[in-house]
Amino acid sequence: MGKRYFCDYCDRSFQDNLHNRKKHLNGVQHLRAKRAWYDLFRDAAAILQEEQSKKPCRKFLQTGEQRLKELRQEGADVPLGTIEDWLEKRAKRLSAAQSNSALPEKPVPFQYPPGWPPPQELPPSLQAPPAGGWPLPPDLQWG
């Protein structure tokens, strides 16, 4: 067996000769994997600008523009906010959740998932714990 070439982008190896390497390096899968790798390190603003400068595909022109207009008329455009706005909304939501959780809640009774066999047929590791918890043996020592 001869030398093998390993492509880091595609995570593949093949016999290293001029024909195979040239065929692989010009292949669609390799070019996509290489582009995806370099896109990981690109600035988001550069990617956005590149995507916006692309010519829209025919399908988008047929259906997408109409749908975009409909959404704009419905007011579905999401206004851009700042991180401070998001943090303020999050803090309100968390404080509301904490004030609601201050009320004592009833414990939910344990239920087995539907379709399981009866509890007495289950192994001990899948059986529900007893109501007061597992009893500790009196001579139990850790360490």
N, CA, C and O atoms as CSV, one atom per row, in Angstrom:
chain,resi,resn,atom,element,x,y,z
A,1,MET,N,N,0.837,-1.164,0.000
A,1,MET,CA,C,0.000,0.000,0.000
A,1,MET,C,C,0.886,1.233,0.000
A,1,MET,O,O,1.847,1.307,0.766
A,2,GLY,N,N,0.573,2.205,-0.854
A,2,GLY,CA,C,1.393,3.406,-0.997
A,2,GLY,C,C,1.044,4.463,0.018
A,2,GLY,O,O,0.324,4.218,0.986
A,3,LYS,N,N,1.572,5.645,-0.227
A,3,LYS,CA,C,1.296,6.762,0.661
A,3,LYS,C,C,-0.174,7.139,0.590
A,3,LYS,O,O,-0.833,6.972,-0.437
A,4,ARG,N,N,-0.669,7.652,1.709
A,4,ARG,CA,C,-2.054,8.098,1.766
A,4,ARG,C,C,-2.064,9.598,2.044
A,4,ARG,O,O,-1.231,10.114,2.789
A,5,TYR,N,N,-3.016,10.278,1.433
A,5,TYR,CA,C,-3.199,11.709,1.650
A,5,TYR,C,C,-4.438,11.884,2.515
A,5,TYR,O,O,-5.481,11.299,2.223
A,6,PHE,N,N,-4.339,12.681,3.578
A,6,PHE,CA,C,-5.475,12.935,4.453
A,6,PHE,C,C,-5.889,14.390,4.293
A,6,PHE,O,O,-5.075,15.297,4.465
A,7,CYS,N,N,-7.149,14.606,3.965
A,7,CYS,CA,C,-7.690,15.956,3.803
A,7,CYS,C,C,-8.326,16.377,5.126
A,7,CYS,O,O,-9.287,15.759,5.585
A,8,ASP,N,N,-7.786,17.431,5.735
A,8,ASP,CA,C,-8.302,17.914,7.011
A,8,ASP,C,C,-9.692,18.517,6.882
A,8,ASP,O,O,-10.490,18.439,7.816
A,9,TYR,N,N,-9.990,19.115,5.740
A,9,TYR,CA,C,-11.306,19.733,5.565
A,9,TYR,C,C,-12.405,18.680,5.488
A,9,TYR,O,O,-13.470,18.836,6.086
A,10,CYS,N,N,-12.139,17.614,4.749
A,10,CYS,CA,C,-13.169,16.596,4.498
A,10,CYS,C,C,-13.099,15.432,5.474
A,10,CYS,O,O,-14.027,14.626,5.549
A,11,ASP,N,N,-12.001,15.339,6.226
A,11,ASP,CA,C,-11.791,14.235,7.154
A,11,ASP,C,C,-11.807,12.901,6.404
A,11,ASP,O,O,-12.444,11.935,6.824
A,12,ARG,N,N,-11.091,12.882,5.288
A,12,ARG,CA,C,-11.016,11.670,4.453
A,12,ARG,C,C,-9.555,11.442,4.056
A,12,ARG,O,O,-8.735,12.360,4.060
A,13,SER,N,N,-9.268,10.213,3.722
A,13,SER,CA,C,-7.942,9.909,3.192
A,13,SER,C,C,-8.106,9.094,1.922
A,13,SER,O,O,-9.100,8.393,1.733
A,14,PHE,N,N,-7.105,9.203,1.053
A,14,PHE,CA,C,-7.123,8.457,-0.198
A,14,PHE,C,C,-5.684,8.281,-0.659
A,14,PHE,O,O,-4.761,8.900,-0.130
A,15,GLN,N,N,-5.514,7.417,-1.665
A,15,GLN,CA,C,-4.175,7.149,-2.166
A,15,GLN,C,C,-3.594,8.415,-2.758
A,15,GLN,O,O,-4.245,9.094,-3.552
A,16,ASP,N,N,-2.363,8.735,-2.372
A,16,ASP,CA,C,-1.751,9.998,-2.776
A,16,ASP,C,C,-1.049,9.841,-4.113
A,16,ASP,O,O,0.080,9.356,-4.188
A,17,ASN,N,N,-1.731,10.255,-5.157
A,17,ASN,CA,C,-1.095,10.404,-6.457
A,17,ASN,C,C,-1.689,11.643,-7.108
A,17,ASN,O,O,-2.703,12.164,-6.641
A,18,LEU,N,N,-1.077,12.113,-8.164
A,18,LEU,CA,C,-1.469,13.376,-8.778
A,18,LEU,C,C,-2.930,13.370,-9.214
A,18,LEU,O,O,-3.654,14.335,-8.968
A,19,HIS,N,N,-3.362,12.305,-9.852
A,19,HIS,CA,C,-4.729,12.236,-10.359
A,19,HIS,C,C,-5.750,12.290,-9.218
A,19,HIS,O,O,-6.695,13.077,-9.281
A,20,ASN,N,N,-5.577,11.468,-8.178
A,20,ASN,CA,C,-6.531,11.423,-7.077
A,20,ASN,C,C,-6.576,12.741,-6.297
A,20,ASN,O,O,-7.644,13.225,-5.921
A,21,ARG,N,N,-5.394,13.302,-6.068
A,21,ARG,CA,C,-5.366,14.542,-5.294
A,21,ARG,C,C,-6.033,15.676,-6.071
A,21,ARG,O,O,-6.811,16.446,-5.509
A,22,LYS,N,N,-5.725,15.773,-7.369
A,22,LYS,CA,C,-6.327,16.817,-8.194
A,22,LYS,C,C,-7.845,16.649,-8.259
A,22,LYS,O,O,-8.591,17.623,-8.168
A,23,LYS,N,N,-8.288,15.406,-8.418
A,23,LYS,CA,C,-9.719,15.123,-8.488
A,23,LYS,C,C,-10.401,15.509,-7.175
A,23,LYS,O,O,-11.492,16.078,-7.185
A,24,HIS,N,N,-9.761,15.203,-6.054
A,24,HIS,CA,C,-10.356,15.517,-4.754
A,24,HIS,C,C,-10.379,17.030,-4.513
A,24,HIS,O,O,-11.398,17.569,-4.081
A,25,LEU,N,N,-9.274,17.713,-4.786
A,25,LEU,CA,C,-9.190,19.138,-4.501
A,25,LEU,C,C,-10.140,19.965,-5.352
A,25,LEU,O,O,-10.511,21.071,-4.958
A,26,ASN,N,N,-10.540,19.456,-6.505
A,26,ASN,CA,C,-11.486,20.158,-7.366
A,26,ASN,C,C,-12.919,19.661,-7.175
A,26,ASN,O,O,-13.832,20.143,-7.845
A,27,GLY,N,N,-13.123,18.710,-6.277
A,27,GLY,CA,C,-14.442,18.132,-6.061
A,27,GLY,C,C,-15.367,19.060,-5.288
A,27,GLY,O,O,-14.912,19.912,-4.524
A,28,VAL,N,N,-16.658,18.889,-5.492
A,28,VAL,CA,C,-17.669,19.738,-4.867
A,28,VAL,C,C,-17.656,19.566,-3.346
A,28,VAL,O,O,-17.724,20.552,-2.613
A,29,GLN,N,N,-17.569,18.320,-2.867
A,29,GLN,CA,C,-17.577,18.094,-1.417
A,29,GLN,C,C,-16.404,18.780,-0.740
A,29,GLN,O,O,-16.561,19.375,0.327
A,30,HIS,N,N,-15.212,18.699,-1.362
A,30,HIS,CA,C,-14.035,19.323,-0.779
A,30,HIS,C,C,-14.186,20.839,-0.769
A,30,HIS,O,O,-13.867,21.487,0.227
A,31,LEU,N,N,-14.665,21.402,-1.857
A,31,LEU,CA,C,-14.807,22.856,-1.926
A,31,LEU,C,C,-15.839,23.354,-0.906
A,31,LEU,O,O,-15.649,24.410,-0.302
A,32,ARG,N,N,-16.920,22.606,-0.714
A,32,ARG,CA,C,-17.919,22.993,0.289
A,32,ARG,C,C,-17.342,22.898,1.697
A,32,ARG,O,O,-17.546,23.791,2.519
A,33,ALA,N,N,-16.620,21.813,1.970
A,33,ALA,CA,C,-16.039,21.632,3.304
A,33,ALA,C,C,-14.994,22.712,3.586
A,33,ALA,O,O,-14.914,23.224,4.703
A,34,LYS,N,N,-14.206,23.054,2.589
A,34,LYS,CA,C,-13.178,24.081,2.746
A,34,LYS,C,C,-13.828,25.440,2.996
A,34,LYS,O,O,-13.371,26.205,3.846
A,35,ARG,N,N,-14.897,25.738,2.252
A,35,ARG,CA,C,-15.594,27.012,2.438
A,35,ARG,C,C,-16.228,27.074,3.836
A,35,ARG,O,O,-16.156,28.105,4.506
A,36,ALA,N,N,-16.842,25.979,4.270
A,36,ALA,CA,C,-17.460,25.947,5.597
A,36,ALA,C,C,-16.407,26.166,6.679
A,36,ALA,O,O,-16.673,26.842,7.672
A,37,TRP,N,N,-15.222,25.603,6.495
A,37,TRP,CA,C,-14.144,25.768,7.465
A,37,TRP,C,C,-13.734,27.230,7.582
A,37,TRP,O,O,-13.606,27.757,8.687
A,38,TYR,N,N,-13.527,27.887,6.436
A,38,TYR,CA,C,-13.098,29.280,6.468
A,38,TYR,C,C,-14.219,30.216,6.911
A,38,TYR,O,O,-13.950,31.285,7.459
A,39,ASP,N,N,-15.468,29.829,6.682
A,39,ASP,CA,C,-16.581,30.653,7.143
A,39,ASP,C,C,-16.664,30.688,8.661
A,39,ASP,O,O,-17.214,31.633,9.226
A,40,LEU,N,N,-16.129,29.676,9.329
A,40,LEU,CA,C,-16.125,29.679,10.783
A,40,LEU,C,C,-15.327,30.849,11.359
A,40,LEU,O,O,-15.584,31.293,12.478
A,41,PHE,N,N,-14.357,31.346,10.588
A,41,PHE,CA,C,-13.459,32.373,11.090
A,41,PHE,C,C,-13.749,33.755,10.516
A,41,PHE,O,O,-13.044,34.717,10.822
A,42,ARG,N,N,-14.792,33.860,9.678
A,42,ARG,CA,C,-15.125,35.137,9.072
A,42,ARG,C,C,-15.993,35.970,10.007
A,42,ARG,O,O,-16.696,35.442,10.869
A,43,ASP,N,N,-15.927,37.266,9.816
A,43,ASP,CA,C,-16.722,38.200,10.588
A,43,ASP,C,C,-18.180,38.102,10.145
A,43,ASP,O,O,-18.454,37.968,8.952
A,44,ALA,N,N,-19.103,38.165,11.079
A,44,ALA,CA,C,-20.525,38.040,10.755
A,44,ALA,C,C,-20.979,39.162,9.839
A,44,ALA,O,O,-21.829,38.943,8.975
A,45,ALA,N,N,-20.427,40.368,10.009
A,45,ALA,CA,C,-20.822,41.488,9.159
A,45,ALA,C,C,-20.405,41.247,7.715
A,45,ALA,O,O,-21.137,41.599,6.790
A,46,ALA,N,N,-19.232,40.650,7.515
A,46,ALA,CA,C,-18.766,40.361,6.152
A,46,ALA,C,C,-19.652,39.306,5.496
A,46,ALA,O,O,-19.962,39.407,4.309
A,47,ILE,N,N,-20.057,38.300,6.260
A,47,ILE,CA,C,-20.932,37.256,5.714
A,47,ILE,C,C,-22.283,37.849,5.347
A,47,ILE,O,O,-22.834,37.531,4.293
A,48,LEU,N,N,-22.828,38.719,6.217
A,48,LEU,CA,C,-24.113,39.346,5.940
A,48,LEU,C,C,-24.039,40.203,4.685
A,48,LEU,O,O,-24.935,40.150,3.843
A,49,GLN,N,N,-22.986,40.984,4.556
A,49,GLN,CA,C,-22.852,41.843,3.375
A,49,GLN,C,C,-22.740,41.004,2.109
A,49,GLN,O,O,-23.318,41.354,1.079
A,50,GLU,N,N,-22.005,39.903,2.178
A,50,GLU,CA,C,-21.871,39.030,1.012
A,50,GLU,C,C,-23.207,38.404,0.637
A,50,GLU,O,O,-23.546,38.322,-0.543
A,51,GLU,N,N,-23.969,37.959,1.641
A,51,GLU,CA,C,-25.271,37.352,1.372
A,51,GLU,C,C,-26.247,38.368,0.788
A,51,GLU,O,O,-27.051,38.029,-0.080
A,52,GLN,N,N,-26.181,39.606,1.257
A,52,GLN,CA,C,-27.090,40.629,0.747
A,52,GLN,C,C,-26.733,41.050,-0.672
A,52,GLN,O,O,-27.598,41.483,-1.434
A,53,SER,N,N,-25.464,40.922,-1.024
A,53,SER,CA,C,-25.055,41.336,-2.365
A,53,SER,C,C,-25.340,40.266,-3.417
A,53,SER,O,O,-25.228,40.532,-4.614
A,54,LYS,N,N,-25.704,39.068,-2.985
A,54,LYS,CA,C,-25.996,38.002,-3.940
A,54,LYS,C,C,-27.290,38.287,-4.687
A,54,LYS,O,O,-28.205,38.923,-4.163
A,55,LYS,N,N,-27.344,37.812,-5.899
A,55,LYS,CA,C,-28.566,37.926,-6.689
A,55,LYS,C,C,-29.554,36.883,-6.164
A,55,LYS,O,O,-29.183,35.718,-6.022
A,56,PRO,N,N,-30.800,37.265,-5.873
A,56,PRO,CA,C,-31.763,36.294,-5.357
A,56,PRO,C,C,-32.069,35.210,-6.388
A,56,PRO,O,O,-32.042,35.464,-7.592
A,57,CYS,N,N,-32.353,34.025,-5.917
A,57,CYS,CA,C,-32.666,32.923,-6.823
A,57,CYS,C,C,-34.075,33.099,-7.390
A,57,CYS,O,O,-34.875,33.875,-6.867
A,58,ARG,N,N,-34.357,32.382,-8.443
A,58,ARG,CA,C,-35.631,32.506,-9.142
A,58,ARG,C,C,-36.809,32.152,-8.232
A,58,ARG,O,O,-37.846,32.813,-8.273
A,59,LYS,N,N,-36.650,31.115,-7.414
A,59,LYS,CA,C,-37.738,30.693,-6.535
A,59,LYS,C,C,-38.085,31.794,-5.534
A,59,LYS,O,O,-39.258,32.027,-5.244
A,60,PHE,N,N,-37.060,32.470,-5.007
A,60,PHE,CA,C,-37.304,33.558,-4.069
A,60,PHE,C,C,-38.042,34.690,-4.770
A,60,PHE,O,O,-38.960,35.286,-4.207
A,61,LEU,N,N,-37.635,34.984,-6.005
A,61,LEU,CA,C,-38.293,36.051,-6.738
A,61,LEU,C,C,-39.756,35.724,-7.005
A,61,LEU,O,O,-40.595,36.624,-7.045
A,62,GLN,N,N,-40.067,34.438,-7.188
A,62,GLN,CA,C,-41.447,34.040,-7.481
A,62,GLN,C,C,-42.311,34.053,-6.225
A,62,GLN,O,O,-43.452,34.513,-6.271
A,63,THR,N,N,-41.795,33.560,-5.116
A,63,THR,CA,C,-42.627,33.406,-3.924
A,63,THR,C,C,-42.130,34.222,-2.738
A,63,THR,O,O,-42.935,34.728,-1.957
A,64,GLY,N,N,-40.847,34.352,-2.597
A,64,GLY,CA,C,-40.276,34.960,-1.405
A,64,GLY,C,C,-40.558,36.437,-1.264
A,64,GLY,O,O,-40.869,36.904,-0.168
A,65,GLU,N,N,-40.457,37.188,-2.354
A,65,GLU,CA,C,-40.694,38.625,-2.250
A,65,GLU,C,C,-42.119,38.912,-1.832
A,65,GLU,O,O,-42.360,39.793,-1.007
A,66,GLN,N,N,-43.071,38.174,-2.395
A,66,GLN,CA,C,-44.472,38.362,-2.027
A,66,GLN,C,C,-44.677,38.071,-0.551
A,66,GLN,O,O,-45.361,38.821,0.145
A,67,ARG,N,N,-44.086,36.983,-0.074
A,67,ARG,CA,C,-44.213,36.604,1.335
A,67,ARG,C,C,-43.568,37.664,2.232
A,67,ARG,O,O,-44.093,37.989,3.297
A,68,LEU,N,N,-42.427,38.197,1.793
A,68,LEU,CA,C,-41.750,39.241,2.558
A,68,LEU,C,C,-42.631,40.479,2.669
A,68,LEU,O,O,-42.711,41.085,3.737
A,69,LYS,N,N,-43.290,40.861,1.584
A,69,LYS,CA,C,-44.189,42.022,1.603
A,69,LYS,C,C,-45.360,41.776,2.548
A,69,LYS,O,O,-45.756,42.665,3.301
A,70,GLU,N,N,-45.910,40.562,2.504
A,70,GLU,CA,C,-47.021,40.228,3.389
A,70,GLU,C,C,-46.610,40.345,4.849
A,70,GLU,O,O,-47.342,40.890,5.674
A,71,LEU,N,N,-45.434,39.829,5.150
A,71,LEU,CA,C,-44.966,39.886,6.535
A,71,LEU,C,C,-44.727,41.319,6.988
A,71,LEU,O,O,-45.023,41.669,8.130
A,72,ARG,N,N,-44.197,42.142,6.105
A,72,ARG,CA,C,-43.967,43.541,6.465
A,72,ARG,C,C,-45.287,44.257,6.715
A,72,ARG,O,O,-45.391,45.080,7.625
A,73,GLN,N,N,-46.311,43.937,5.894
A,73,GLN,CA,C,-47.619,44.565,6.084
A,73,GLN,C,C,-48.246,44.127,7.401
A,73,GLN,O,O,-48.944,44.906,8.050
A,74,GLU,N,N,-48.000,42.884,7.795
A,74,GLU,CA,C,-48.549,42.379,9.046
A,74,GLU,C,C,-47.785,42.906,10.254
A,74,GLU,O,O,-48.201,42.715,11.397
A,75,GLY,N,N,-46.678,43.563,9.991
A,75,GLY,CA,C,-45.880,44.098,11.085
A,75,GLY,C,C,-45.004,43.053,11.725
A,75,GLY,O,O,-44.737,43.124,12.924
A,76,ALA,N,N,-44.543,42.071,10.947
A,76,ALA,CA,C,-43.743,40.993,11.499
A,76,ALA,C,C,-42.266,41.338,11.558
A,76,ALA,O,O,-41.468,40.530,12.032
A,77,ASP,N,N,-41.882,42.523,11.086
A,77,ASP,CA,C,-40.479,42.898,11.184
A,77,ASP,C,C,-40.104,43.052,12.649
A,77,ASP,O,O,-40.750,43.800,13.383
A,78,VAL,N,N,-39.100,42.372,13.060
A,78,VAL,CA,C,-38.666,42.401,14.452
A,78,VAL,C,C,-37.720,43.582,14.621
A,78,VAL,O,O,-36.678,43.632,13.968
A,79,PRO,N,N,-38.063,44.530,15.483
A,79,PRO,CA,C,-37.163,45.660,15.681
A,79,PRO,C,C,-35.892,45.199,16.385
A,79,PRO,O,O,-35.920,44.367,17.291
A,80,LEU,N,N,-34.803,45.758,15.945
A,80,LEU,CA,C,-33.531,45.409,16.570
A,80,LEU,C,C,-33.456,46.090,17.928
A,80,LEU,O,O,-33.771,47.275,18.046
A,81,GLY,N,N,-33.055,45.374,18.924
A,81,GLY,CA,C,-32.942,45.917,20.267
A,81,GLY,C,C,-31.508,45.870,20.737
A,81,GLY,O,O,-30.635,45.316,20.070
A,82,THR,N,N,-31.284,46.442,21.860
A,82,THR,CA,C,-29.951,46.419,22.443
A,82,THR,C,C,-29.885,45.314,23.480
A,82,THR,O,O,-30.905,44.757,23.886
A,83,ILE,N,N,-28.699,45.016,23.887
A,83,ILE,CA,C,-28.505,43.979,24.896
A,83,ILE,C,C,-29.110,44.423,26.227
A,83,ILE,O,O,-29.574,43.594,27.010
A,84,GLU,N,N,-29.104,45.737,26.482
A,84,GLU,CA,C,-29.687,46.236,27.726
A,84,GLU,C,C,-31.193,45.974,27.763
A,84,GLU,O,O,-31.736,45.598,28.802
A,85,ASP,N,N,-31.875,46.177,26.607
A,85,ASP,CA,C,-33.309,45.891,26.547
A,85,ASP,C,C,-33.569,44.415,26.843
A,85,ASP,O,O,-34.473,44.063,27.600
A,86,TRP,N,N,-32.757,43.571,26.229
A,86,TRP,CA,C,-32.934,42.128,26.417
A,86,TRP,C,C,-32.710,41.748,27.878
A,86,TRP,O,O,-33.475,40.969,28.447
A,87,LEU,N,N,-31.659,42.300,28.482
A,87,LEU,CA,C,-31.364,41.990,29.883
A,87,LEU,C,C,-32.476,42.476,30.801
A,87,LEU,O,O,-32.812,41.805,31.777
A,88,GLU,N,N,-33.055,43.647,30.494
A,88,GLU,CA,C,-34.142,44.180,31.309
A,88,GLU,C,C,-35.380,43.270,31.231
A,88,GLU,O,O,-36.006,42.978,32.250
A,89,LYS,N,N,-35.726,42.827,30.014
A,89,LYS,CA,C,-36.863,41.927,29.849
A,89,LYS,C,C,-36.612,40.600,30.565
A,89,LYS,O,O,-37.518,40.031,31.174
A,90,ARG,N,N,-35.382,40.120,30.486
A,90,ARG,CA,C,-35.027,38.854,31.128
A,90,ARG,C,C,-35.145,38.978,32.643
A,90,ARG,O,O,-35.656,38.079,33.310
A,91,ALA,N,N,-34.668,40.102,33.178
A,91,ALA,CA,C,-34.739,40.303,34.624
A,91,ALA,C,C,-36.192,40.352,35.096
A,91,ALA,O,O,-36.524,39.795,36.142
A,92,LYS,N,N,-37.067,41.022,34.319
A,92,LYS,CA,C,-38.488,41.070,34.681
A,92,LYS,C,C,-39.095,39.675,34.658
A,92,LYS,O,O,-39.846,39.296,35.557
A,93,ARG,N,N,-38.759,38.910,33.610
A,93,ARG,CA,C,-39.308,37.563,33.486
A,93,ARG,C,C,-38.840,36.675,34.630
A,93,ARG,O,O,-39.627,35.904,35.179
A,94,LEU,N,N,-37.559,36.775,34.996
A,94,LEU,CA,C,-37.034,35.960,36.099
A,94,LEU,C,C,-37.648,36.357,37.436
A,94,LEU,O,O,-37.953,35.498,38.262
A,95,SER,N,N,-37.829,37.661,37.648
A,95,SER,CA,C,-38.427,38.088,38.920
A,95,SER,C,C,-39.879,37.651,39.002
A,95,SER,O,O,-40.357,37.291,40.078
A,96,ALA,N,N,-40.584,37.677,37.886
A,96,ALA,CA,C,-41.970,37.199,37.876
A,96,ALA,C,C,-42.016,35.702,38.156
A,96,ALA,O,O,-42.892,35.230,38.881
A,97,ALA,N,N,-41.085,34.963,37.589
A,97,ALA,CA,C,-41.047,33.520,37.816
A,97,ALA,C,C,-40.714,33.208,39.266
A,97,ALA,O,O,-41.266,32.265,39.832
A,98,GLN,N,N,-39.823,33.981,39.878
A,98,GLN,CA,C,-39.464,33.749,41.275
A,98,GLN,C,C,-40.612,34.103,42.206
A,98,GLN,O,O,-40.828,33.425,43.210
A,99,SER,N,N,-41.357,35.168,41.879
A,99,SER,CA,C,-42.486,35.532,42.741
A,99,SER,C,C,-43.588,34.489,42.635
A,99,SER,O,O,-44.293,34.227,43.610
A,100,ASN,N,N,-43.739,33.893,41.457
A,100,ASN,CA,C,-44.730,32.831,41.297
A,100,ASN,C,C,-44.285,31.553,41.998
A,100,ASN,O,O,-45.115,30.790,42.494
A,101,SER,N,N,-42.979,31.322,42.039
A,101,SER,CA,C,-42.484,30.095,42.669
A,101,SER,C,C,-42.469,30.205,44.190
A,101,SER,O,O,-42.239,29.207,44.873
A,102,ALA,N,N,-42.711,31.399,44.733
A,102,ALA,CA,C,-42.738,31.563,46.188
A,102,ALA,C,C,-43.942,30.862,46.783
A,102,ALA,O,O,-43.927,30.484,47.955
A,103,LEU,N,N,-44.988,30.684,45.984
A,103,LEU,CA,C,-46.161,29.970,46.462
A,103,LEU,C,C,-45.825,28.494,46.608
A,103,LEU,O,O,-45.145,27.934,45.748
A,104,PRO,N,N,-46.290,27.847,47.685
A,104,PRO,CA,C,-45.978,26.420,47.832
A,104,PRO,C,C,-46.695,25.616,46.748
A,104,PRO,O,O,-47.886,25.793,46.495
A,105,GLU,N,N,-45.944,24.747,46.133
A,105,GLU,CA,C,-46.499,23.918,45.079
A,105,GLU,C,C,-46.721,22.510,45.598
A,105,GLU,O,O,-45.966,22.012,46.434
A,106,LYS,N,N,-47.764,21.879,45.092
A,106,LYS,CA,C,-48.007,20.490,45.441
A,106,LYS,C,C,-47.017,19.626,44.677
A,106,LYS,O,O,-46.785,19.850,43.489
A,107,PRO,N,N,-46.437,18.651,45.339
A,107,PRO,CA,C,-45.534,17.765,44.602
A,107,PRO,C,C,-46.348,16.922,43.614
A,107,PRO,O,O,-47.430,16.429,43.930
A,108,VAL,N,N,-45.802,16.780,42.433
A,108,VAL,CA,C,-46.473,15.998,41.406
A,108,VAL,C,C,-46.221,14.522,41.683
A,108,VAL,O,O,-45.071,14.117,41.857
A,109,PRO,N,N,-47.276,13.710,41.728
A,109,PRO,CA,C,-47.047,12.281,41.980
A,109,PRO,C,C,-46.264,11.654,40.824
A,109,PRO,O,O,-46.440,12.002,39.656
A,110,PHE,N,N,-45.403,10.726,41.199
A,110,PHE,CA,C,-44.567,10.070,40.204
A,110,PHE,C,C,-45.422,9.170,39.320
A,110,PHE,O,O,-46.275,8.431,39.810
A,111,GLN,N,N,-45.185,9.240,38.015
A,111,GLN,CA,C,-45.891,8.376,37.079
A,111,GLN,C,C,-44.874,7.772,36.122
A,111,GLN,O,O,-43.945,8.442,35.673
A,112,TYR,N,N,-45.067,6.503,35.822
A,112,TYR,CA,C,-44.220,5.851,34.837
A,112,TYR,C,C,-44.665,6.266,33.445
A,112,TYR,O,O,-45.843,6.557,33.233
A,113,PRO,N,N,-43.744,6.298,32.497
A,113,PRO,CA,C,-44.127,6.639,31.122
A,113,PRO,C,C,-45.122,5.621,30.570
A,113,PRO,O,O,-45.097,4.454,30.961
A,114,PRO,N,N,-45.995,6.056,29.666
A,114,PRO,CA,C,-46.970,5.121,29.096
A,114,PRO,C,C,-46.263,4.022,28.315
A,114,PRO,O,O,-45.257,4.265,27.649
A,115,GLY,N,N,-46.794,2.833,28.403
A,115,GLY,CA,C,-46.222,1.709,27.673
A,115,GLY,C,C,-45.209,0.904,28.459
A,115,GLY,O,O,-44.736,-0.124,27.972
A,116,TRP,N,N,-44.861,1.338,29.656
A,116,TRP,CA,C,-43.913,0.589,30.464
A,116,TRP,C,C,-44.618,-0.598,31.108
A,116,TRP,O,O,-45.833,-0.566,31.303
A,117,PRO,N,N,-43.861,-1.648,31.440
A,117,PRO,CA,C,-44.476,-2.781,32.147
A,117,PRO,C,C,-44.863,-2.362,33.566
A,117,PRO,O,O,-44.459,-1.296,34.031
A,118,PRO,N,N,-45.646,-3.200,34.256
A,118,PRO,CA,C,-46.032,-2.862,35.634
A,118,PRO,C,C,-44.792,-2.679,36.518
A,118,PRO,O,O,-43.769,-3.323,36.286
A,119,PRO,N,N,-44.878,-1.806,37.528
A,119,PRO,CA,C,-43.710,-1.493,38.367
A,119,PRO,C,C,-43.084,-2.712,39.024
A,119,PRO,O,O,-41.865,-2.750,39.187
A,120,GLN,N,N,-43.878,-3.716,39.410
A,120,GLN,CA,C,-43.300,-4.882,40.074
A,120,GLN,C,C,-42.428,-5.705,39.126
A,120,GLN,O,O,-41.612,-6.504,39.586
A,121,GLU,N,N,-42.583,-5.524,37.803
A,121,GLU,CA,C,-41.766,-6.265,36.833
A,121,GLU,C,C,-40.501,-5.501,36.444
A,121,GLU,O,O,-39.641,-6.043,35.750
A,122,LEU,N,N,-40.382,-4.266,36.878
A,122,LEU,CA,C,-39.216,-3.458,36.528
A,122,LEU,C,C,-38.028,-3.818,37.415
A,122,LEU,O,O,-38.217,-4.240,38.555
A,123,PRO,N,N,-36.800,-3.656,36.904
A,123,PRO,CA,C,-35.627,-3.857,37.763
A,123,PRO,C,C,-35.580,-2.764,38.831
A,123,PRO,O,O,-36.174,-1.702,38.647
A,124,PRO,N,N,-34.891,-3.006,39.931
A,124,PRO,CA,C,-34.857,-2.024,41.027
A,124,PRO,C,C,-34.365,-0.646,40.595
A,124,PRO,O,O,-34.791,0.363,41.155
A,125,SER,N,N,-33.477,-0.592,39.609
A,125,SER,CA,C,-32.946,0.703,39.195
A,125,SER,C,C,-33.990,1.568,38.506
A,125,SER,O,O,-33.818,2.784,38.430
A,126,LEU,N,N,-35.074,0.972,37.999
A,126,LEU,CA,C,-36.114,1.728,37.314
A,126,LEU,C,C,-37.372,1.907,38.152
A,126,LEU,O,O,-38.321,2.551,37.704
A,127,GLN,N,N,-37.397,1.357,39.343
A,127,GLN,CA,C,-38.572,1.499,40.187
A,127,GLN,C,C,-38.548,2.854,40.891
A,127,GLN,O,O,-37.485,3.399,41.185
A,128,ALA,N,N,-39.737,3.382,41.153
A,128,ALA,CA,C,-39.851,4.680,41.828
A,128,ALA,C,C,-39.353,4.562,43.257
A,128,ALA,O,O,-39.525,3.516,43.883
A,129,PRO,N,N,-38.731,5.627,43.794
A,129,PRO,CA,C,-38.289,5.577,45.190
A,129,PRO,C,C,-39.490,5.561,46.125
A,129,PRO,O,O,-40.565,6.029,45.751
A,130,PRO,N,N,-39.327,5.033,47.331
A,130,PRO,CA,C,-40.427,5.045,48.292
A,130,PRO,C,C,-40.784,6.478,48.692
A,130,PRO,O,O,-40.001,7.402,48.471
A,131,ALA,N,N,-41.946,6.655,49.269
A,131,ALA,CA,C,-42.470,7.989,49.600
A,131,ALA,C,C,-41.509,8.798,50.472
A,131,ALA,O,O,-41.333,9.990,50.219
A,132,GLY,N,N,-40.895,8.213,51.468
A,132,GLY,CA,C,-39.994,8.946,52.363
A,132,GLY,C,C,-38.552,8.927,51.901
A,132,GLY,O,O,-37.682,9.428,52.613
A,133,GLY,N,N,-38.272,8.381,50.762
A,133,GLY,CA,C,-36.901,8.239,50.289
A,133,GLY,C,C,-36.358,6.872,50.641
A,133,GLY,O,O,-37.005,6.109,51.358
A,134,TRP,N,N,-35.197,6.564,50.153
A,134,TRP,CA,C,-34.591,5.258,50.435
A,134,TRP,C,C,-34.120,5.205,51.880
A,134,TRP,O,O,-33.498,6.154,52.356
A,135,PRO,N,N,-34.402,4.120,52.588
A,135,PRO,CA,C,-33.932,4.019,53.974
A,135,PRO,C,C,-32.419,3.767,54.001
A,135,PRO,O,O,-31.879,3.017,53.189
A,136,LEU,N,N,-31.759,4.417,54.960
A,136,LEU,CA,C,-30.325,4.222,55.099
A,136,LEU,C,C,-30.064,3.124,56.113
A,136,LEU,O,O,-30.632,3.152,57.205
A,137,PRO,N,N,-29.222,2.159,55.781
A,137,PRO,CA,C,-28.884,1.124,56.761
A,137,PRO,C,C,-28.156,1.754,57.952
A,137,PRO,O,O,-27.376,2.689,57.772
A,138,PRO,N,N,-28.403,1.251,59.168
A,138,PRO,CA,C,-27.799,1.867,60.359
A,138,PRO,C,C,-26.276,1.722,60.406
A,138,PRO,O,O,-25.610,2.549,61.028
A,139,ASP,N,N,-25.712,0.709,59.775
A,139,ASP,CA,C,-24.253,0.506,59.869
A,139,ASP,C,C,-23.524,1.008,58.632
A,139,ASP,O,O,-22.414,0.557,58.349
A,140,LEU,N,N,-24.124,1.929,57.893
A,140,LEU,CA,C,-23.519,2.446,56.670
A,140,LEU,C,C,-22.397,3.408,57.010
A,140,LEU,O,O,-22.582,4.348,57.783
A,141,GLN,N,N,-21.229,3.164,56.423
A,141,GLN,CA,C,-20.081,4.055,56.618
A,141,GLN,C,C,-19.495,4.374,55.252
A,141,GLN,O,O,-19.274,3.486,54.429
A,142,TRP,N,N,-19.254,5.635,55.032
A,142,TRP,CA,C,-18.656,6.064,53.771
A,142,TRP,C,C,-17.170,6.266,53.967
A,142,TRP,O,O,-16.728,6.703,55.030
A,143,GLY,N,N,-16.403,5.947,52.946
A,143,GLY,CA,C,-14.975,6.223,52.959
A,143,GLY,C,C,-14.217,5.054,53.282
A,143,GLY,O,O,-12.988,5.110,53.337
